[in-house]
Amino acid sequence: MNSLGYSHKSVCHGKGEYARDEDGDGFHEIHVNTMEGFWSLLRSWLRPHRGISQEKLPLYLGLFECLHNIKRRGKAAMSGLLELLLR
């Protein structure tokens, strides 16, 4: 994931941790809200399709992930996607 500009960190709910401020600037960079928000958006996006098959779920998930990343990264994501498509 680091090669794509992402890094993965986690919190330990067992220790009562739900967010962490690693650099002390008062902003909690590591938290679970991002992933929970992603799944919430995915459920809303899938709701009109009512009952997709388990077999096709990875395809829907992949498409949603791509659209979500393009929205977050804007032109940077689009140029990378075009580069992959035009190979």
Salt bridges, closest charged atoms under 4 A:
GLU17 OE2 - ARG20 NH1 2.91
GLU22 OE1 - LYS9 NZ 2.78
GLU22 OE2 - ARG20 NE 3.25
